[in-house]
Each structure stands twice: as C-alpha cells, then as structure tokens.
C-alpha cells in the first residue's frame, strides 16, 4: 500500500523513480511508494520534470500542483500534491494503475 500522508497544503506522495525506462507510466507500488517510470535519463533534473509530467498526465492533475519536496538526486522522492487529501490522491492512483 502506498504511504500517502497528510501535508498542510495537500498530500505527501512517496515516489520510487525509475529513470531511463522504455515507456513512461505508473508501475504500481514498491516498498510503500508509487513506482513511476520515465524515459528521461537522470541528469540535470530532466527525470524529475518527466516524473511530474507523468504524474500530471496519469492522475489528471495540473503540473503546477505537483512539487518535488525532497530526493532531487535520489530514486526515492517525496512530492507534495497541493489541494488534495490523501484519500482523494489514493483514489486517483488506484484508478490510474488498474
């Protein structure tokens, strides 16, 4: 189960990034985090931007509401999704990965 937590401005989403993949998309859960694969390589923030774009597309959210909180150079990242509750975000993720 993905460990989505409450944040003062929305929901805190843990992400396990897989850069340099063949296709971008949500790959389910891994160790309490949402696994997100992107085709971009992990250099100069390209993969982080691609992860935000993939989350935006797959979850039906604007890019501006998804912000990287920590893990800029790590494959384990935390994103803040503004203006949604953890339950709302969990439902969007569940619908996207089914």
VOLO-135039 format. One record per atom (N, C-alpha, C, CB): atom name; x, y, z; chain; residue number from 1. Coordinates in pm, whole numbers, always signed. Glycine has a CB too. Layout:
// residues N
> CA/X/Y/Z/A/NUM
...
END
This chain:
// residues 98
> N/+84/-119/+0/A/1
> CA/+0/+0/+0/A/1
> C/+88/+125/+0/A/1
> CB/-95/+0/+122/A/1
> N/+52/+222/-81/A/2
> CA/+129/+346/-91/A/2
> C/+104/+432/+32/A/2
> CB/+92/+424/-221/A/2
> N/+211/+478/+95/A/3
> CA/+204/+553/+220/A/3
> C/+185/+702/+193/A/3
> CB/+331/+530/+303/A/3
> N/+64/+740/+153/A/4
> CA/+32/+881/+127/A/4
> C/-2/+946/+261/A/4
> CB/-87/+896/+25/A/4
> N/+62/+1058/+291/A/5
> CA/+41/+1124/+419/A/5
> C/-17/+1264/+400/A/5
> CB/+172/+1132/+496/A/5
> N/-79/+1310/+507/A/6
> CA/-136/+1444/+507/A/6
> C/-22/+1547/+515/A/6
> CB/-235/+1462/+625/A/6
> N/-35/+1653/+439/A/7
> CA/+59/+1765/+439/A/7
> C/-24/+1891/+459/A/7
> CB/+145/+1771/+305/A/7
> N/+28/+1994/+523/A/8
> CA/-52/+2116/+546/A/8
> C/-113/+2175/+418/A/8
> CB/+35/+2220/+611/A/8
> N/-50/+2152/+303/A/9
> CA/-101/+2210/+178/A/9
> C/-167/+2107/+86/A/9
> CB/+11/+2278/+105/A/9
> N/-174/+1981/+130/A/10
> CA/-233/+1878/+45/A/10
> C/-194/+1739/+91/A/10
> CB/-192/+1899/-99/A/10
> N/-133/+1662/+0/A/11
> CA/-94/+1524/+31/A/11
> C/+53/+1503/-4/A/11
> CB/-183/+1423/-46/A/11
> N/+120/+1423/+77/A/12
> CA/+261/+1391/+58/A/12
> C/+269/+1253/-8/A/12
> CB/+340/+1395/+194/A/12
> N/+326/+1249/-128/A/13
> CA/+332/+1127/-207/A/13
> C/+475/+1076/-220/A/13
> CB/+271/+1150/-345/A/13
> N/+506/+957/-164/A/14
> CA/+639/+899/-184/A/14
> C/+645/+834/-323/A/14
> CB/+672/+795/-73/A/14
> N/+754/+856/-393/A/15
> CA/+771/+804/-528/A/15
> C/+904/+731/-539/A/15
> CB/+763/+918/-634/A/15
> N/+901/+617/-602/A/16
> CA/+1024/+542/-638/A/16
> C/+1043/+563/-787/A/16
> CB/+1014/+387/-600/A/16
> N/+1145/+639/-823/A/17
> CA/+1167/+677/-963/A/17
> C/+1248/+571/-1037/A/17
> CB/+1238/+811/-971/A/17
> N/+1209/+548/-1161/A/18
> CA/+1283/+458/-1250/A/18
> C/+1311/+535/-1378/A/18
> CB/+1203/+324/-1278/A/18
> N/+1427/+599/-1382/A/19
> CA/+1464/+681/-1498/A/19
> C/+1524/+592/-1607/A/19
> CB/+1564/+792/-1458/A/19
> N/+1513/+637/-1731/A/20
> CA/+1571/+565/-1843/A/20
> C/+1493/+442/-1884/A/20
> CB/+1710/+526/-1811/A/20
> N/+1365/+440/-1853/A/21
> CA/+1279/+325/-1886/A/21
> C/+1237/+332/-2033/A/21
> CB/+1155/+322/-1795/A/21
> N/+1185/+222/-2085/A/22
> CA/+1138/+221/-2224/A/22
> C/+1013/+306/-2243/A/22
> CB/+1109/+80/-2268/A/22
> N/+923/+300/-2143/A/23
> CA/+800/+378/-2150/A/23
> C/+774/+447/-2018/A/23
> CB/+680/+288/-2189/A/23
> N/+711/+563/-2025/A/24
> CA/+674/+635/-1904/A/24
> C/+538/+587/-1855/A/24
> CB/+672/+787/-1929/A/24
> N/+522/+584/-1723/A/25
> CA/+393/+546/-1667/A/25
> C/+404/+506/-1521/A/25
> CB/+333/+434/-1745/A/25
> N/+288/+481/-1461/A/26
> CA/+282/+436/-1323/A/26
> C/+295/+285/-1322/A/26
> CB/+150/+482/-1253/A/26
> N/+381/+233/-1237/A/27
> CA/+411/+89/-1234/A/27
> C/+365/+20/-1106/A/27
> CB/+558/+68/-1251/A/27
> N/+278/+85/-1029/A/28
> CA/+228/+22/-906/A/28
> C/+303/+67/-783/A/28
> CB/+236/-129/-918/A/28
> N/+303/-20/-682/A/29
> CA/+361/+13/-552/A/29
> C/+490/-64/-530/A/29
> CB/+261/-17/-440/A/29
> N/+586/+2/-466/A/30
> CA/+711/-63/-428/A/30
> C/+755/-7/-294/A/30
> CB/+821/-44/-536/A/30
> N/+757/-90/-192/A/31
> CA/+802/-51/-57/A/31
> C/+732/+74/-6/A/31
> CB/+952/-28/-57/A/31
> N/+601/+83/-22/A/32
> CA/+524/+196/+29/A/32
> C/+526/+320/-57/A/32
> CB/+573/+231/+163/A/32
> N/+587/+311/-175/A/33
> CA/+595/+427/-265/A/33
> C/+532/+393/-400/A/33
> CB/+743/+472/-284/A/33
> N/+488/+495/-471/A/34
> CA/+436/+478/-606/A/34
> C/+555/+470/-701/A/34
> CB/+340/+595/-646/A/34
> N/+565/+362/-776/A/35
> CA/+676/+346/-871/A/35
> C/+637/+416/-1001/A/35
> CB/+709/+195/-896/A/35
> N/+722/+510/-1042/A/36
> CA/+698/+588/-1163/A/36
> C/+817/+571/-1257/A/36
> CB/+675/+740/-1129/A/36
> N/+789/+520/-1377/A/37
> CA/+894/+501/-1477/A/37
> C/+887/+616/-1578/A/37
> CB/+878/+363/-1549/A/37
> N/+1003/+666/-1617/A/38
> CA/+1011/+772/-1718/A/38
> C/+1124/+740/-1816/A/38
> CB/+1034/+912/-1651/A/38
> N/+1110/+786/-1938/A/39
> CA/+1210/+759/-2041/A/39
> C/+1332/+849/-2028/A/39
> CB/+1148/+775/-2179/A/39
> N/+1317/+963/-1965/A/40
> CA/+1428/+1057/-1948/A/40
> C/+1537/+997/-1858/A/40
> CB/+1378/+1190/-1888/A/40
> N/+1659/+1031/-1887/A/41
> CA/+1770/+989/-1802/A/41
> C/+1782/+1084/-1683/A/41
> CB/+1904/+985/-1883/A/41
> N/+1844/+1037/-1578/A/42
> CA/+1857/+1115/-1455/A/42
> C/+1977/+1210/-1464/A/42
> CB/+1871/+1023/-1332/A/42
> N/+1959/+1321/-1534/A/43
> CA/+2064/+1423/-1540/A/43
> C/+2003/+1562/-1549/A/43
> CB/+2157/+1398/-1661/A/43
> N/+2059/+1652/-1471/A/44
> CA/+2019/+1793/-1471/A/44
> C/+1869/+1815/-1449/A/44
> CB/+2059/+1856/-1601/A/44
> N/+1806/+1730/-1369/A/45
> CA/+1665/+1748/-1336/A/45
> C/+1566/+1704/-1444/A/45
> CB/+1640/+1888/-1305/A/45
> N/+1615/+1646/-1554/A/46
> CA/+1525/+1605/-1662/A/46
> C/+1428/+1497/-1616/A/46
> CB/+1606/+1554/-1780/A/46
> N/+1477/+1400/-1540/A/47
> CA/+1390/+1292/-1494/A/47
> C/+1286/+1344/-1395/A/47
> CB/+1474/+1181/-1428/A/47
> N/+1324/+1438/-1309/A/48
> CA/+1227/+1496/-1215/A/48
> C/+1114/+1567/-1288/A/48
> CB/+1297/+1594/-1119/A/48
> N/+1147/+1642/-1392/A/49
> CA/+1044/+1709/-1472/A/49
> C/+956/+1607/-1541/A/49
> CB/+1108/+1804/-1576/A/49
> N/+1016/+1499/-1590/A/50
> CA/+939/+1394/-1658/A/50
> C/+847/+1322/-1560/A/50
> CB/+1034/+1294/-1725/A/50
> N/+893/+1303/-1436/A/51
> CA/+808/+1240/-1335/A/51
> C/+687/+1327/-1306/A/51
> CB/+887/+1214/-1205/A/51
> N/+707/+1457/-1292/A/52
> CA/+595/+1549/-1268/A/52
> C/+498/+1544/-1385/A/52
> CB/+645/+1693/-1246/A/52
> N/+550/+1543/-1508/A/53
> CA/+464/+1536/-1626/A/53
> C/+386/+1405/-1630/A/53
> CB/+549/+1550/-1754/A/53
> N/+451/+1295/-1595/A/54
> CA/+384/+1165/-1594/A/54
> C/+276/+1159/-1486/A/54
> CB/+486/+1052/-1572/A/54
> N/+308/+1206/-1367/A/55
> CA/+208/+1210/-1260/A/55
> C/+89/+1297/-1300/A/55
> CB/+269/+1264/-1129/A/55
> N/+117/+1411/-1359/A/56
> CA/+12/+1502/-1404/A/56
> C/-80/+1434/-1505/A/56
> CB/+74/+1628/-1467/A/56
> N/-22/+1371/-1604/A/57
> CA/-99/+1305/-1709/A/57
> C/-180/+1187/-1655/A/57
> CB/-7/+1258/-1821/A/57
> N/-114/+1101/-1580/A/58
> CA/-178/+978/-1532/A/58
> C/-284/+1002/-1425/A/58
> CB/-73/+885/-1478/A/58
> N/-265/+1106/-1343/A/59
> CA/-357/+1132/-1233/A/59
> C/-458/+1243/-1263/A/59
> CB/-279/+1167/-1109/A/59
> N/-448/+1302/-1380/A/60
> CA/-543/+1408/-1417/A/60
> C/-528/+1534/-1334/A/60
> CB/-684/+1357/-1405/A/60
> N/-404/+1571/-1305/A/61
> CA/-375/+1690/-1225/A/61
> C/-293/+1789/-1307/A/61
> CB/-300/+1653/-1095/A/61
> N/-302/+1917/-1271/A/62
> CA/-214/+2016/-1335/A/62
> C/-72/+1999/-1282/A/62
> CB/-265/+2161/-1309/A/62
> N/+24/+2024/-1368/A/63
> CA/+165/+2013/-1326/A/63
> C/+196/+2107/-1211/A/63
> CB/+258/+2043/-1444/A/63
> N/+133/+2221/-1208/A/64
> CA/+164/+2322/-1106/A/64
> C/+126/+2279/-965/A/64
> CB/+93/+2452/-1140/A/64
> N/+42/+2177/-949/A/65
> CA/+4/+2133/-815/A/65
> C/+94/+2022/-763/A/65
> CB/-141/+2086/-815/A/65
> N/+190/+1977/-845/A/66
> CA/+282/+1870/-804/A/66
> C/+421/+1931/-786/A/66
> CB/+285/+1754/-910/A/66
> N/+472/+1924/-663/A/67
> CA/+601/+1985/-634/A/67
> C/+693/+1885/-566/A/67
> CB/+583/+2109/-546/A/67
> N/+818/+1881/-611/A/68
> CA/+919/+1794/-550/A/68
> C/+960/+1852/-416/A/68
> CB/+1043/+1778/-643/A/68
> N/+943/+1774/-311/A/69
> CA/+977/+1821/-176/A/69
> C/+1120/+1780/-140/A/69
> CB/+878/+1765/-72/A/69
> N/+1155/+1652/-162/A/70
> CA/+1293/+1609/-138/A/70
> C/+1326/+1487/-223/A/70
> CB/+1315/+1578/+12/A/70
> N/+1455/+1459/-235/A/71
> CA/+1501/+1347/-315/A/71
> C/+1538/+1388/-457/A/71
> CB/+1396/+1241/-319/A/71
> N/+1585/+1511/-473/A/72
> CA/+1617/+1564/-606/A/72
> C/+1712/+1473/-684/A/72
> CB/+1678/+1702/-593/A/72
> N/+1812/+1416/-617/A/73
> CA/+1910/+1332/-687/A/73
> C/+1898/+1185/-649/A/73
> CB/+2050/+1381/-657/A/73
> N/+1795/+1149/-577/A/74
> CA/+1775/+1011/-532/A/74
> C/+1662/+946/-612/A/74
> CB/+1744/+1007/-381/A/74
> N/+1658/+814/-613/A/75
> CA/+1545/+747/-677/A/75
> C/+1424/+743/-583/A/75
> CB/+1584/+604/-720/A/75
> N/+1445/+767/-455/A/76
> CA/+1336/+778/-358/A/76
> C/+1304/+926/-338/A/76
> CB/+1372/+709/-222/A/76
> N/+1185/+966/-378/A/77
> CA/+1147/+1106/-375/A/77
> C/+1018/+1126/-298/A/77
> CB/+1132/+1160/-517/A/77
> N/+995/+1250/-256/A/78
> CA/+867/+1287/-195/A/78
> C/+814/+1408/-270/A/78
> CB/+883/+1316/-42/A/78
> N/+689/+1398/-311/A/79
> CA/+621/+1507/-380/A/79
> C/+505/+1554/-295/A/79
> CB/+572/+1463/-521/A/79
> N/+479/+1684/-299/A/80
> CA/+359/+1740/-238/A/80
> C/+261/+1764/-351/A/80
> CB/+390/+1873/-158/A/80
> N/+139/+1712/-334/A/81
> CA/+33/+1737/-431/A/81
> C/-63/+1834/-362/A/81
> CB/-40/+1603/-477/A/81
> N/-65/+1955/-412/A/82
> CA/-140/+2063/-349/A/82
> C/-291/+2051/-373/A/82
> CB/-91/+2198/-400/A/82
> N/-367/+2081/-268/A/83
> CA/-512/+2092/-282/A/83
> C/-590/+1962/-289/A/83
> CB/-542/+2168/-403/A/83
> N/-527/+1850/-254/A/84
> CA/-600/+1722/-249/A/84
> C/-573/+1655/-115/A/84
> CB/-558/+1629/-366/A/84
> N/-668/+1574/-72/A/85
> CA/-649/+1498/+51/A/85
> C/-579/+1367/+16/A/85
> CB/-786/+1472/+123/A/85
> N/-519/+1301/+115/A/86
> CA/-458/+1171/+88/A/86
> C/-558/+1070/+29/A/86
> CB/-400/+1115/+216/A/86
> N/-683/+1072/+75/A/87
> CA/-784/+980/+22/A/87
> C/-815/+1009/-125/A/87
> CB/-912/+990/+104/A/87
> N/-828/+1136/-159/A/88
> CA/-855/+1173/-299/A/88
> C/-738/+1129/-389/A/88
> CB/-878/+1325/-312/A/88
> N/-617/+1150/-343/A/89
> CA/-500/+1113/-420/A/89
> C/-491/+960/-435/A/89
> CB/-373/+1167/-354/A/89
> N/-520/+888/-328/A/90
> CA/-518/+741/-333/A/90
> C/-619/+689/-435/A/90
> CB/-547/+681/-194/A/90
> N/-738/+750/-440/A/91
> CA/-839/+708/-538/A/91
> C/-793/+734/-680/A/91
> CB/-972/+781/-513/A/91
> N/-729/+847/-705/A/92
> CA/-678/+878/-839/A/92
> C/-570/+778/-880/A/92
> CB/-620/+1021/-843/A/92
> N/-481/+745/-787/A/93
> CA/-375/+649/-817/A/93
> C/-434/+512/-846/A/93
> CB/-276/+641/-700/A/93
> N/-529/+470/-762/A/94
> CA/-591/+339/-780/A/94
> C/-657/+330/-918/A/94
> CB/-695/+312/-669/A/94
> N/-728/+434/-956/A/95
> CA/-794/+435/-1088/A/95
> C/-693/+432/-1201/A/95
> CB/-883/+559/-1102/A/95
> N/-578/+496/-1182/A/96
> CA/-478/+505/-1288/A/96
> C/-401/+374/-1308/A/96
> CB/-380/+617/-1258/A/96
> N/-381/+297/-1201/A/97
> CA/-300/+177/-1215/A/97
> C/-383/+51/-1237/A/97
> CB/-214/+159/-1094/A/97
> N/-513/+62/-1235/A/98
> CA/-599/-55/-1261/A/98
> C/-608/-87/-1408/A/98
> CB/-739/-33/-1206/A/98
END
